[in-house]
Amino acid sequence: MEITEIQCQSILTRASGYLKPVCSHSINPYVGCGFGRSACGVGCYVRHNAWLTRGRDWGAFVDVKTNAPEIYLKTCDAEQRWAHRRGQPFAIFFSSSTEPWQPAEKQYRVTRRLLETMVTHPPDEMILQTHATAMRDDLDLVAALSQKCQLRVHVSIEGDTEHLPGLPPPPATVKDRVELLRQLSSAGIFAVACLSPLYPMQNPAVFFEQLAGAGVDAVVIDHFIEGDGTREGSRTWKTALPRSMEAVSAESTRLEYRDRIAAMARNYLPVGISASGFAGHYSSL
Ligand code: SF4
Protein backbone atom coordinates (compact mmCIF):
# COMPACT_ATOMS: atom_id res chain seq x y z
CA MET A 1 0.00 0.00 0.00
CA GLU A 2 1.46 3.32 -1.06
CA ILE A 3 0.22 6.15 1.16
CA THR A 4 0.96 9.72 0.09
CA GLU A 5 0.06 12.90 1.92
CA ILE A 6 -1.18 15.53 -0.52
CA GLN A 7 -2.44 19.11 -0.36
CA CYS A 8 -5.73 19.54 -2.21
CA GLN A 9 -6.67 22.76 -3.99
CA SER A 10 -10.40 22.14 -3.62
CA ILE A 11 -12.50 19.68 -1.61
CA LEU A 12 -16.12 20.40 -2.57
CA THR A 13 -16.72 18.98 -6.03
CA ARG A 14 -19.86 20.19 -7.80
CA ALA A 15 -22.00 17.18 -8.67
CA SER A 16 -22.17 15.90 -12.23
CA GLY A 17 -23.33 12.71 -13.94
CA TYR A 18 -25.25 10.25 -11.77
CA LEU A 19 -24.68 12.37 -8.64
CA LYS A 20 -26.52 15.41 -10.02
CA PRO A 21 -30.00 14.33 -8.86
CA VAL A 22 -28.53 13.11 -5.54
CA CYS A 23 -26.61 16.13 -4.16
CA SER A 24 -25.05 19.48 -5.05
CA HIS A 25 -21.50 18.46 -4.08
CA SER A 26 -19.38 15.48 -3.18
CA ILE A 27 -16.47 15.39 -0.78
CA ASN A 28 -13.65 12.84 -0.76
CA PRO A 29 -11.08 13.04 2.06
CA TYR A 30 -8.89 10.44 0.33
CA VAL A 31 -8.07 9.35 -3.22
CA GLY A 32 -8.08 5.57 -3.51
CA CYS A 33 -9.20 3.09 -0.90
CA GLY A 34 -7.48 0.84 1.61
CA PHE A 35 -10.36 -1.65 1.22
CA GLY A 36 -9.77 -1.87 -2.52
CA ARG A 37 -8.51 -5.45 -2.23
CA SER A 38 -11.41 -6.66 -0.14
CA ALA A 39 -14.65 -8.09 -1.57
CA CYS A 40 -16.25 -4.70 -2.26
CA GLY A 41 -13.14 -3.57 -4.11
CA VAL A 42 -13.66 -6.25 -6.77
CA GLY A 43 -16.89 -4.70 -8.01
CA CYS A 44 -16.10 -1.15 -6.79
CA TYR A 45 -17.47 1.32 -9.34
CA VAL A 46 -14.59 3.72 -8.64
CA ARG A 47 -11.83 1.36 -9.77
CA HIS A 48 -12.80 2.09 -13.39
CA ASN A 49 -12.15 5.82 -13.01
CA ALA A 50 -8.84 6.24 -14.89
CA TRP A 51 -8.70 9.97 -14.14
CA LEU A 52 -8.66 9.15 -10.46
CA THR A 53 -6.43 6.07 -10.42
CA ARG A 54 -3.94 7.47 -12.96
CA GLY A 55 -2.85 3.94 -13.87
CA ARG A 56 -2.41 2.78 -10.27
CA ASP A 57 -3.87 -0.55 -9.12
CA TRP A 58 -7.10 -0.18 -7.16
CA GLY A 59 -6.39 -0.98 -3.51
CA ALA A 60 -2.64 -0.35 -3.84
CA PHE A 61 -2.63 3.39 -3.13
CA VAL A 62 -4.20 6.03 -0.93
CA ASP A 63 -3.62 9.77 -1.25
CA VAL A 64 -4.45 11.58 1.99
CA LYS A 65 -5.85 15.10 1.59
CA THR A 66 -4.37 16.35 4.84
CA ASN A 67 -5.58 19.96 4.38
CA ALA A 68 -9.18 19.01 3.48
CA PRO A 69 -10.80 20.61 6.59
CA GLU A 70 -9.03 23.94 6.03
CA ILE A 71 -10.09 24.01 2.37
CA TYR A 72 -13.68 23.11 3.33
CA LEU A 73 -13.73 26.02 5.77
CA LYS A 74 -12.40 28.42 3.13
CA THR A 75 -14.86 27.40 0.41
CA CYS A 76 -18.08 26.15 2.05
CA ASP A 77 -19.86 29.53 2.16
CA ALA A 78 -19.22 30.26 -1.52
CA GLU A 79 -20.28 26.75 -2.54
CA GLN A 80 -23.42 27.02 -0.44
CA ARG A 81 -24.30 30.28 -2.22
CA TRP A 82 -23.59 28.58 -5.57
CA ALA A 83 -26.07 25.80 -4.74
CA HIS A 84 -28.70 28.22 -3.44
CA ARG A 85 -28.42 30.39 -6.57
CA ARG A 86 -29.44 27.27 -8.50
CA GLY A 87 -32.43 26.78 -6.25
CA GLN A 88 -31.06 23.64 -4.61
CA PRO A 89 -29.89 22.81 -1.10
CA PHE A 90 -26.18 22.65 -0.31
CA ALA A 91 -26.20 18.84 -0.12
CA ILE A 92 -22.96 16.88 0.24
CA PHE A 93 -22.31 13.24 -0.63
CA PHE A 94 -19.52 12.06 1.71
CA SER A 95 -17.94 10.12 -0.07
CA SER A 96 -18.51 9.26 -3.71
CA SER A 97 -15.15 7.73 -4.61
CA THR A 98 -13.45 6.62 -1.42
CA GLU A 99 -14.23 5.19 2.02
CA PRO A 100 -14.29 7.87 4.76
CA TRP A 101 -13.46 5.33 7.52
CA GLN A 102 -10.85 3.26 5.69
CA PRO A 103 -7.75 2.03 7.59
CA ALA A 104 -5.75 5.24 6.92
CA GLU A 105 -8.40 7.24 8.80
CA LYS A 106 -7.17 5.70 12.08
CA GLN A 107 -3.92 7.57 11.59
CA TYR A 108 -4.80 10.69 9.59
CA ARG A 109 -8.31 11.54 10.89
CA VAL A 110 -9.17 13.62 7.83
CA THR A 111 -12.80 12.47 7.97
CA ARG A 112 -13.08 13.24 11.65
CA ARG A 113 -11.55 16.71 11.22
CA LEU A 114 -13.90 17.40 8.32
CA LEU A 115 -16.90 16.39 10.42
CA GLU A 116 -15.71 18.61 13.28
CA THR A 117 -15.50 21.52 10.84
CA MET A 118 -18.94 20.73 9.49
CA VAL A 119 -20.52 20.79 12.93
CA THR A 120 -19.66 24.51 13.09
CA HIS A 121 -20.20 25.14 9.34
CA PRO A 122 -22.89 22.62 8.33
CA PRO A 123 -24.24 22.03 4.84
CA ASP A 124 -28.03 21.94 4.41
CA GLU A 125 -28.03 18.19 3.79
CA MET A 126 -25.51 15.39 3.92
CA ILE A 127 -25.29 11.73 2.99
CA LEU A 128 -22.57 9.76 4.76
CA GLN A 129 -21.79 6.57 2.84
CA THR A 130 -19.71 3.84 4.44
CA HIS A 131 -18.77 0.17 4.36
CA ALA A 132 -16.72 0.49 7.52
CA THR A 133 -17.87 -0.10 11.06
CA ALA A 134 -15.03 2.16 12.27
CA MET A 135 -17.60 4.92 11.80
CA ARG A 136 -18.49 4.05 15.39
CA ASP A 137 -15.37 5.98 16.49
CA ASP A 138 -17.13 9.15 15.36
CA LEU A 139 -20.72 8.33 16.26
CA ASP A 140 -21.02 11.29 18.68
CA LEU A 141 -19.82 13.64 15.96
CA VAL A 142 -22.22 12.18 13.38
CA ALA A 143 -25.07 12.53 15.89
CA ALA A 144 -24.06 16.16 16.57
CA LEU A 145 -24.02 16.91 12.84
CA SER A 146 -27.43 15.32 12.38
CA GLN A 147 -28.75 18.01 14.74
CA LYS A 148 -27.30 20.72 12.48
CA CYS A 149 -28.37 19.51 9.03
CA GLN A 150 -30.57 16.97 7.35
CA LEU A 151 -28.32 13.93 7.50
CA ARG A 152 -28.72 10.33 6.53
CA VAL A 153 -26.16 7.56 6.84
CA HIS A 154 -25.95 4.92 4.13
CA VAL A 155 -24.30 1.72 5.32
CA SER A 156 -23.29 -0.49 2.38
CA ILE A 157 -24.40 -4.08 2.91
CA GLU A 158 -24.64 -6.00 -0.32
CA GLY A 159 -27.11 -8.47 1.14
CA ASP A 160 -27.14 -11.32 3.63
CA THR A 161 -24.34 -13.30 1.95
CA GLU A 162 -21.13 -13.05 3.93
CA HIS A 163 -18.73 -14.42 1.30
CA LEU A 164 -19.08 -14.91 -2.44
CA PRO A 165 -17.02 -17.78 -3.89
CA GLY A 166 -13.63 -16.67 -5.18
CA LEU A 167 -13.80 -13.21 -3.61
CA PRO A 168 -11.71 -11.95 -0.66
CA PRO A 169 -13.45 -11.15 2.66
CA PRO A 170 -15.47 -7.90 3.00
CA PRO A 171 -14.25 -4.91 5.09
CA ALA A 172 -16.75 -5.82 7.84
CA THR A 173 -19.14 -8.70 8.49
CA VAL A 174 -22.81 -8.37 7.62
CA LYS A 175 -23.65 -8.81 11.30
CA ASP A 176 -21.36 -5.97 12.34
CA ARG A 177 -22.79 -3.64 9.71
CA VAL A 178 -26.36 -4.42 10.83
CA GLU A 179 -25.20 -3.66 14.36
CA LEU A 180 -23.82 -0.30 13.18
CA LEU A 181 -27.22 0.49 11.64
CA ARG A 182 -28.86 -0.38 14.95
CA GLN A 183 -26.51 1.98 16.82
CA LEU A 184 -27.13 4.80 14.33
CA SER A 185 -30.85 4.39 14.66
CA SER A 186 -30.63 4.32 18.48
CA ALA A 187 -28.67 7.59 18.30
CA GLY A 188 -31.56 9.17 16.38
CA ILE A 189 -29.72 9.22 13.06
CA PHE A 190 -31.57 8.44 9.81
CA ALA A 191 -30.08 5.05 8.88
CA VAL A 192 -30.26 3.48 5.43
CA ALA A 193 -29.06 0.01 4.40
CA CYS A 194 -27.59 0.20 0.90
CA LEU A 195 -27.60 -3.10 -0.97
CA SER A 196 -25.11 -1.82 -3.51
CA PRO A 197 -24.24 -3.68 -5.58
CA LEU A 198 -26.88 -6.26 -4.71
CA TYR A 199 -25.43 -9.75 -4.13
CA PRO A 200 -27.45 -12.97 -4.41
CA MET A 201 -29.43 -13.32 -1.21
CA GLN A 202 -29.98 -16.40 0.96
CA ASN A 203 -33.13 -15.43 2.81
CA PRO A 204 -34.32 -11.93 1.89
CA ALA A 205 -37.47 -11.97 4.04
CA VAL A 206 -35.50 -12.77 7.20
CA PHE A 207 -32.84 -10.19 6.33
CA PHE A 208 -35.27 -7.33 5.71
CA GLU A 209 -37.18 -8.20 8.85
CA GLN A 210 -33.88 -8.06 10.74
CA LEU A 211 -33.10 -4.61 9.26
CA ALA A 212 -36.55 -3.32 10.19
CA GLY A 213 -36.04 -4.69 13.73
CA ALA A 214 -32.70 -2.84 13.92
CA GLY A 215 -34.56 0.45 13.37
CA VAL A 216 -33.35 0.99 9.80
CA ASP A 217 -35.35 3.80 8.13
CA ALA A 218 -35.05 2.69 4.50
CA VAL A 219 -33.28 0.37 2.08
CA VAL A 220 -31.59 1.28 -1.21
CA ILE A 221 -31.29 -1.53 -3.73
CA ASP A 222 -28.79 -0.99 -6.51
CA HIS A 223 -27.71 -3.57 -9.10
CA PHE A 224 -24.39 -3.35 -10.91
CA ILE A 225 -26.49 -3.15 -14.09
CA GLU A 226 -27.40 0.56 -14.25
CA GLY A 227 -25.46 1.08 -10.99
CA ASP A 228 -21.88 1.04 -12.30
CA GLY A 229 -22.36 4.00 -14.61
CA THR A 230 -23.20 1.91 -17.69
CA ARG A 231 -26.69 0.82 -18.79
CA GLU A 232 -25.71 -2.84 -19.15
CA GLY A 233 -23.17 -3.05 -16.33
CA SER A 234 -20.39 -3.50 -18.89
CA ARG A 235 -17.68 -2.23 -16.54
CA THR A 236 -18.56 -4.79 -13.88
CA TRP A 237 -18.89 -7.62 -16.40
CA LYS A 238 -15.11 -7.24 -16.91
CA THR A 239 -14.49 -8.02 -13.21
CA ALA A 240 -14.74 -11.27 -11.23
CA LEU A 241 -17.93 -10.19 -9.44
CA PRO A 242 -20.62 -11.44 -11.89
CA ARG A 243 -19.07 -14.94 -12.09
CA SER A 244 -18.98 -15.16 -8.29
CA MET A 245 -22.61 -14.04 -8.11
CA GLU A 246 -23.69 -16.57 -10.73
CA ALA A 247 -21.94 -19.35 -8.82
CA VAL A 248 -24.52 -18.73 -6.08
CA SER A 249 -27.53 -17.72 -8.18
CA ALA A 250 -27.66 -17.47 -11.99
CA GLU A 251 -30.55 -15.02 -11.92
CA SER A 252 -28.73 -12.56 -9.63
CA THR A 253 -26.85 -10.95 -12.54
CA ARG A 254 -30.10 -9.86 -14.19
CA LEU A 255 -31.87 -6.59 -13.44
CA GLU A 256 -35.14 -8.44 -12.79
CA TYR A 257 -33.46 -9.89 -9.72
CA ARG A 258 -33.12 -6.38 -8.26
CA ASP A 259 -36.80 -5.70 -8.84
CA ARG A 260 -37.86 -9.01 -7.32
CA ILE A 261 -35.79 -8.38 -4.18
CA ALA A 262 -37.07 -4.78 -3.98
CA ALA A 263 -40.68 -5.99 -4.09
CA MET A 264 -39.93 -8.33 -1.21
CA ALA A 265 -38.14 -5.58 0.78
CA ARG A 266 -41.20 -3.30 0.51
CA ASN A 267 -43.06 -5.69 2.81
CA TYR A 268 -40.77 -4.51 5.59
CA LEU A 269 -39.28 -1.09 4.81
CA PRO A 270 -39.45 1.90 2.43
CA VAL A 271 -37.31 1.07 -0.61
CA GLY A 272 -35.33 3.25 -3.02
CA ILE A 273 -33.95 2.01 -6.31
CA SER A 274 -30.45 2.87 -7.57
CA ALA A 275 -29.77 6.62 -8.17
CA SER A 276 -33.25 7.67 -7.08
CA GLY A 277 -32.78 5.70 -3.85
CA PHE A 278 -29.41 7.35 -3.23
CA ALA A 279 -31.24 10.67 -3.65
CA GLY A 280 -33.58 9.68 -0.80
CA HIS A 281 -36.67 8.75 -2.80
CA TYR A 282 -38.35 5.69 -1.30
CA SER A 283 -41.60 3.91 -1.86
CA SER A 284 -43.55 1.64 0.47
CA LEU A 285 -46.33 -0.85 -0.04
S1 SF4 B 1 -14.95 0.59 0.65
FE1 SF4 B 1 -16.10 1.67 -0.95
S2 SF4 B 1 -14.57 2.87 -2.09
FE2 SF4 B 1 -13.48 1.32 -0.91
S3 SF4 B 1 -13.22 -0.40 -2.32
FE3 SF4 B 1 -15.07 -0.79 -1.10
S4 SF4 B 1 -16.72 0.04 -2.37
FE4 SF4 B 1 -14.82 0.92 -3.16
Boltz pocket constraint, residues with backbone or C-beta under 6 A from the ligand:
constraints:
  - pocket:
      binder: B
      contacts: [[A, 32], [A, 33], [A, 34], [A, 35], [A, 36], [A, 37], [A, 40], [A, 41], [A, 44], [A, 45], [A, 46], [A, 97], [A, 98], [A, 99], [A, 131], [A, 171]]
      max_distance: 6.0
